[in-house]
Amino acid sequence: MSKSNKKKKPVRQQNKQTEAARLNFFLRQLKMQLLACGCGEVYELLPDKYKQVLYTLRCQPLKVYPENCEHLDSAKLHLLEKQINGECEGLLVPLQKGGNKISVKQFFTIGLSLLLIQELSKKEPFPKAERVRQLMLEKMDLLAAEEKARNHLDMLALMLTFIHSEPNKFYLGIDMKIDRKKANGHFAGLEFYIHTHSPKSKTFILDNHPRPAFQLGVTVKDQKMLWTRINRSYFDQTPFDEQETIPVYIQSHALNRIRERLDIYHFNYEHWPLYILFDHPKVIRHQGYHLIEYVIERLKLGYLVAEVVNNALLVKTFLFLTHEGTPEGEKLKE
């Protein structure tokens, strides 16, 4: 019989088969995690209708949504989405002390379904519901796993914000939404919302020449910016006062020097300290200049050269640790 004469399956029948395959896949995942935690009996005790409820309310896979991303082209967005997915697959959380671990990505799909079993067994009792709840509480610590997963995600968002922001071009922001409320019949699950902010710029006059610079800051929740400030007393004779702070600006020249001289790091990881070192900076006075220690992972790699100009701290350049004009560079000369 020719292909043209073969009867196609009705669309409704195809949909039913697809849905049945998805249900079976979901239930296999659920059973596998319960077995790995020593709770195989829980799966057998769950009534079929509750398994169907779990499937209906299952969390959707991780989603990344671009919002207000005028500074990012499609290639950069794709790279960021790929990195988010990869990191969420690599970060692990234990479902039990010293026992079975799953990825953060898995936790916010199948892991929340496990939490839902505990909730259903308490709110909507069924035969052997008490046994189900007892087994899961004995063998698993899902609330602790959820807390650890959320902490991992907070750190991940912060890390990606730091390494993908370019202070003279844009600041990246990542807002996470972990919604356990029903959305279209499902739990919404883990969602990342990407946005960018334009940097604030200001022109400083140095040696009768205009020098544009960009204000340092970090993105925070709800698409807002927190602009960096530093206590002025680090740089002049102003008495220390927690309220006496000034904004921090950086020239493109300094950013370029950091990238050129610390090119062993991937992405913009070399810019990471710019977002954290001004909270508790180590400032020294050397040869008439203020030098701020530049540290990555407890390793001092150089100094930022800065001065107070027009009631703001201006970072003018970066000196590698052994560069002329640093204490270490002077020692090498000796």
N, C-alpha and C positions, 0 to 999 in steps of 0.2 A: 504494500500500500504506500502511495506517495506521501510525502510529508504534508502536502496540502490537504490530503484527505483525512489526516489524523485529527481526532477530536481533541480540542483543548479542554482542560479542566475548567469548570465554572470558576469565576473570580471568587465567589463566596467560599467554595471548597478550598481554593488555594489559600485564602486568608485564614481559614480554620486550621489548615495544616501548619501554616507559618506560626500562628499563635500557639498551637500545641507544642511545636518545637521550642519556642521561647519559654513556655511554661516548664517543659522538661529540663531545659538548660538551667533555668533559675533554681529549680528544685534540686538538681544535682549539685550545684554550687552550695546551696544551703546545707544539704546533707554532708558534703565534704568538709565544710567548716565545723559542723557539729561533731562529726567523727574525729576530726583532728584535735578537738578539745575534750575528747572523752565523753561527749554528750550524744552519742549515736542513738541512745534510747529516746531522747527528746523528739527526734524526727519521727520515730515509729509511733509515739504517743500523740502526735499532732493529728487532729481530724482533718480529713481531706478538704473540708470547707474552709478551715483556717489556713491551710496551705494555699488555697485559691485566693483568700484575702491577702495573704502576704505577697503573693504574686501581683495582685491588682494594685497594691499600695507600694510596690517596690520602687526604690529610688532610681531616678534617671542617671545615666552615665555623666561623668564630669563634662561641664560645658564651659567654654570661654567666649565671652561676649565683648567685642570692642565698643566703647562708648567715648565720644569726644576724643578721637585718636588722630587728629589732623597731622601730628608730627610723625606718625608711623605709617610706612607704606605696607603693602600686602605681604612682602617678603619678611619684614621685621615682625609683623603680627603673627605670621605663620611660625617663625622661629620661636617667638615667645610662647605660643600655644603648645608647640612641640616640647619646649623646655618645661612648661608647667605639667604637662602630662607625664613626662619622663621623671621629674622629681617626685610627683605624687605616687608613681609606681615604685620608686626606689626607697621612699620613706616608709619604715615599718613600725607597726604598733603591736604590742602583745595583747592577745585576747585573754590570756591567763598568765599569772606570774611564772616567769621562766619557761613558758610553754609556747604554744602555737602563735605565730605572728602573721599578720596580713598587711598589705600595703595600705597607705592612707586612702588611695583611690578605691581599693576594695572595701575598706571600712565604710566609706560613705555611699556604698551601694548595698552589698550583702551584709555588711556589719550592722547597718541600721535596721535591716530586716531581723537580725538576731535580737536587737534591742526591742523590736516590736513584738517578738514572741513573748518576752518577759512582760511587756505592758498588757498584751491581750490575755495572757494567762491570769493576770490579776484583775483586769477590768471586766473581762467577758469570760468567766470560768467555763470550762468544759471538763468532761471526765478526765481525770489524771492531771488536771491543770496544776494542782499543788505540787505534784511530783515533778512536772516540767520546770516549774519555777525553782524548786529546791535544787534540782540538778544543775541548772544554769547558774544559780548563785554560788553553788559550791565549786563548780569547775571553771567559771568564767568571771571576769571583772570588766564588763562592757562599758560601764560608766567611766572607769579609769582609762580605758582604751580610747573612749571618745574625747576625754579631756586632753590626753596626750596627742591625739590626732589633730585636734584644734590648735594646740600649741605648735606642732610641726608646721601647720599651715600658716600660722601667724608669722613664724620665722621665715618661711619660704617666701611669703609675700613681701616681707621687709627686704630680704636678700635680693629678690628680683627687682624691686624698686630701686635699690642702691646701684646694682651693677648695670642696669639698662638706662638709667637717667644720664643725661649729658647736660651739666649745669649751664652751659652757654647756648644750648639748643632747646631742651625741654626736660621736664621732670615726669617720670612715669609713676602712675598710681595704680594700685591693684586693690579692689574691694572684693571681699569674699562674702558669699551668702550661702549658708548651710541651712536650708529650710526643711524642716521635718513636717511641714503642713502639706495638706493635699493640694496638688496642682494638676488639673486635668485627670483626676483619678489616680495620680501617682504622688509619691513624695518627690519634691523638686530636687533634692540631693545637693551636690556640691557645684557651685557656680562661681566663676571668676569674672569680674567686670574690669576691663582695662580702660584707662583714660590717661591723658597727658595734660600738663600745664605749661604755659609759656613762662620762661624765667623773667624776673624783674631785672631791668638793666639800668645802669647809671654811669655817667661819664665823669671821671675824675681828671683834674688838671695836675699833671706832674711834670716839673721842669718845663713849664709853659707849653706842654703838649697834651691834647685830649687823650685819655685812656679809658675806653669803655670797659665795664666790668659787669658781672652778673651776680645777683644775690644768691647765696647758698640757702638751701632749705630741704625739707623732706615732705613727701606726701603723707597724709594721714587719712583716716576713714572718711567716708562720705564726700570724696572728691575735694578735699580741702588741703591747703598747704600750711606747713608749720615752718616759718622762716627762721633760720639760724641766727642766734645772737650770742655775744660773748661779753664777759665782764671786762670793762675798760681798764680796770686796775692792773691787769696783766701787762699793759703796755705803757703806762705813764704813772705819774705820782698820785693819781686819783685814789682816795681811800676806798678800801673794798666795801662794796655795797651790792647786795644781791640784786637790787632793782636797777643799778647803774649798768645797763647793758647796751651794746651797740650792734647794728647789723653787720654781717660779714659778706663781703663781695670778693670775687675772684676774677682775674683777667684770663682771657683765653690763652695767653702766653703761658701762664702757670699750668693750665690743664694740658696743653700740648707737651710741656716739659715732663710732666708726670707720666704721660703716656709713652713718650720717647725713652725715658730713662728707666721705666719699670715695665718694659714691654714683654716680660716673661709671663705676665698674667693674661688670662683670657678675658674676653668681653671688655667691660669697663671695671673689672674688679679692682684695678689699681686706684680707682676713685673712691672706693668704699670709705676710707678714713675721713673723707671730706664731710661726711654726714654725722660723724660721731665724735671726732677728736676735739671739737670746740666745747663740749660739755665740761671736760676736765683737761684742758690743754697743758702740755709741758713747754713753757716758753723760756728761752734763754736770750740774753743780750750778748752779741758777739760782733766785734768790729763795727759797732755803731748800728747794727741791724737787729731786729727782733726775729728770732728763728723759732718756729713751732715744730716740735718733733712729729715726724710722719711715720706712723707705725701701722703695720699690717700683721695680724696674727702674732702680736707681741714682739715682732721683729722691727727694729728701727731702721728705716731705709733711707731717710734723708730729712730735709727740713723745708717747711714753707717759709718764705721770706715775706713778712707782712709789716704794715705800719698803719697807724691811725690817720685817716685823712677825712676831713669834713664830717666828723662825728660818725665815722664808720671804719671798720677794719678792712683794709684792702690787701688781699693776697696777690703779690706781684709776680712771684716765680717760685720754682721748686729747685732745690739743690740736692743732688745725690749725696749720700752720706760722706763720701771721700772727696767731694768736690772742693775746689778752692773757695774759701770763705766759710767753711764749717770747722768746728773744733777738731773733728776727726781728720779733715784734710790738712789742717795745720800740723797735727801730730805726725802725719805721714811725711811731711816735708822735713821734719826734724830727723 
